[in-house]
Amino acid sequence: MSRIGKLPIIIPAGVTVTHKDDIVTVKGPKGELTQPVNPCIKITIEDGQVTMAENEELMQDNAKLRHALQGTYRSLVNNMVYGVSEGFKATLQLVGVGYRVSNQGNLLEFALGYSHAIVFELPKEIKVETKSERNQDPLIMLESADKQLLGQVCAKIRSFRKPEPYKGKGIRFQGEEIRRKSGKSASAK
């Protein structure tokens, strides 16, 4: 049995979890999320808790896959419950001279040292706020109930200008340490 998969998920107040036709739906104050679940996982919702168990009748020959799926779906449903109750946040920092970002609604416009501006439209499930102060790096604050979508959007934004190891310029998560390399001048002769 999976160590993570056997842990119960406690449903906070104001959140409802339903399971029907191998689809789990979680509703809360921050939104509604759905997740299809493999039929080899039995889901029980009772006493304010969600528990996952392996359905051994369906996949008798592949116990290793059942264990993996149990832990995976438990984590996915737990992230959904946390997302609709608390929400997930990510802050990206633009490091570099002349790097700027501005937003109008869910449309982000970047100036990242290219000859053109990059315009990126965010999904409607994500709330965005940009902050540019004098003598500080511009910040992008993203917030969503869906952890998976938030991570995908952060990865896409980061791909516009990845942090490079020589000068440290690029888009990074706030507080992220970039391993710096010394240039040619530091090499031994």
KOLPADREN-721615 format. One record per residue (C-alpha): x, y, z. Coordinates in Angstrom, 1 decimal. Example, Ala and Ser with C-alpha at 12.3 -4.5 7.8 and 13.67 -1.06 7.14 Angstrom:
<rs>
> c1/c2/c3
> 12.3/-4.5/7.8
> 13.7/-1.1/7.1
</rs>
This chain:
<rs>
> c1/c2/c3
> 0.0/0.0/0.0
> 1.2/3.5/-0.8
> 2.4/5.5/2.2
> 1.1/8.8/0.8
> -2.0/7.2/-0.8
> -3.3/5.8/2.5
> -3.3/9.1/4.3
> -6.8/10.6/4.5
> -7.6/14.1/3.0
> -9.4/16.3/5.5
> -12.1/18.4/3.9
> -12.1/22.0/5.4
> -15.3/23.9/6.1
> -16.9/25.4/3.0
> -15.5/22.8/0.6
> -17.5/20.0/-1.0
> -16.1/16.9/-2.6
> -18.2/14.6/-4.9
> -17.2/11.4/-6.8
> -19.3/10.2/-9.7
> -18.5/8.2/-12.8
> -14.7/8.2/-12.0
> -14.6/12.0/-11.8
> -13.8/13.8/-8.6
> -15.3/17.4/-8.3
> -14.1/19.8/-5.6
> -16.0/23.0/-5.0
> -15.0/25.8/-2.6
> -14.8/29.5/-2.1
> -11.9/30.0/-4.7
> -13.6/27.9/-7.5
> -14.4/24.5/-8.8
> -11.9/21.8/-10.0
> -12.5/18.4/-11.6
> -10.1/15.4/-12.0
> -10.8/12.1/-13.8
> -9.6/9.1/-11.6
> -8.6/5.7/-12.8
> -11.2/3.1/-12.0
> -8.6/0.9/-10.2
> -8.8/3.4/-7.3
> -11.7/3.4/-4.9
> -12.6/6.7/-3.4
> -14.7/7.0/-0.2
> -16.0/10.3/1.1
> -17.3/10.2/4.7
> -17.0/12.0/8.0
> -15.4/15.0/6.4
> -12.5/12.9/5.0
> -11.6/11.5/1.6
> -9.8/8.2/1.5
> -8.2/6.3/-1.4
> -7.9/2.5/-1.6
> -6.8/0.1/-4.3
> -9.5/-1.7/-6.2
> -7.8/-5.1/-6.5
> -10.5/-6.7/-8.7
> -9.7/-4.5/-11.7
> -5.9/-4.7/-11.8
> -4.9/-7.9/-10.2
> -1.7/-8.4/-12.1
> -0.1/-5.0/-11.7
> 0.2/-4.1/-8.0
> 3.1/-1.7/-8.5
> 1.0/0.5/-10.8
> -1.9/0.4/-8.4
> 0.4/1.7/-5.6
> 1.7/4.5/-7.8
> -1.8/5.5/-8.9
> -3.1/5.6/-5.4
> -0.4/8.0/-4.2
> -0.7/10.1/-7.4
> -4.5/10.6/-7.2
> -4.3/11.3/-3.4
> -1.9/14.1/-4.1
> -3.9/15.5/-7.0
> -7.2/15.5/-4.9
> -5.3/17.0/-1.9
> -4.0/19.8/-4.1
> -7.5/20.4/-5.4
> -8.9/20.7/-1.9
> -6.2/23.1/-0.8
> -6.5/25.1/-4.0
> -10.2/25.8/-3.7
> -9.9/26.6/0.0
> -6.6/28.5/0.3
> -5.3/29.0/-3.3
> -1.8/28.8/-4.7
> 0.5/31.8/-5.3
> 3.7/32.2/-7.3
> 5.9/35.3/-7.7
> 8.2/35.7/-10.7
> 11.0/38.3/-10.7
> 12.5/39.9/-13.9
> 16.3/40.5/-13.4
> 18.0/42.5/-16.1
> 18.5/46.1/-17.2
> 15.5/47.4/-19.1
> 13.3/44.3/-18.4
> 9.8/45.4/-17.9
> 6.3/43.9/-17.5
> 2.8/45.4/-17.5
> -0.6/43.9/-17.4
> -4.1/44.9/-18.6
> -6.6/42.4/-17.2
> -5.1/38.9/-18.1
> -2.9/40.2/-20.8
> 0.8/40.5/-19.9
> 3.3/42.6/-22.0
> 7.0/42.0/-21.6
> 10.0/44.0/-22.7
> 12.9/41.5/-22.3
> 15.7/42.9/-24.5
> 14.3/41.5/-27.7
> 13.6/43.7/-30.7
> 9.9/43.2/-30.1
> 7.5/43.1/-27.1
> 6.1/39.8/-26.0
> 2.4/39.7/-25.4
> 1.1/36.7/-23.4
> -2.6/36.0/-22.6
> -3.2/34.2/-19.3
> -6.0/31.7/-18.8
> -9.1/33.2/-17.0
> -8.5/31.0/-14.0
> -5.4/32.9/-13.1
> -5.3/36.3/-11.3
> -2.3/38.4/-12.1
> -0.8/41.6/-10.6
> 2.4/43.3/-11.7
> 4.6/45.5/-9.5
> 7.4/47.8/-10.8
> 9.2/50.1/-8.3
> 12.1/52.3/-8.9
> 15.5/50.6/-8.3
> 13.9/47.2/-7.8
> 13.3/44.3/-10.2
> 9.7/44.1/-11.6
> 7.5/41.4/-10.1
> 4.7/39.3/-11.4
> 2.3/37.9/-8.8
> 0.2/35.0/-10.0
> -2.7/33.3/-8.0
> -4.9/30.4/-8.9
> -6.9/27.5/-7.4
> -5.3/25.0/-9.9
> -1.7/24.2/-8.9
> -1.0/22.4/-12.2
> -2.2/25.3/-14.4
> -0.3/27.8/-12.3
> 2.9/25.8/-12.7
> 2.4/25.5/-16.4
> 1.9/29.2/-16.8
> 5.0/30.0/-14.7
> 7.1/27.6/-16.8
> 5.8/29.3/-20.0
> 6.6/32.8/-18.7
> 10.0/31.7/-17.5
> 10.8/30.2/-21.0
> 10.6/33.7/-22.6
> 14.0/34.5/-20.9
> 15.5/31.8/-18.8
> 18.0/32.8/-16.1
> 21.5/32.6/-17.4
> 24.5/31.6/-15.2
> 27.0/34.3/-16.2
> 25.2/37.6/-15.4
> 22.2/36.1/-13.7
> 19.7/37.9/-16.0
> 16.3/36.4/-16.9
> 13.0/35.5/-15.3
> 13.2/33.6/-12.1
> 11.0/32.7/-9.1
> 11.4/35.2/-6.2
> 14.0/33.9/-3.8
> 15.4/31.4/-6.3
> 19.2/30.9/-6.2
> 20.9/30.8/-9.6
> 24.2/28.9/-9.8
> 26.7/31.5/-11.1
> 29.7/30.6/-13.3
> 32.8/32.7/-13.6
> 33.6/33.8/-17.1
> 36.7/33.4/-19.3
> 38.7/35.8/-17.2
> 38.6/33.6/-14.1
> 40.1/30.6/-15.9
> 43.7/29.5/-15.1
> 46.4/30.3/-17.7
</rs>
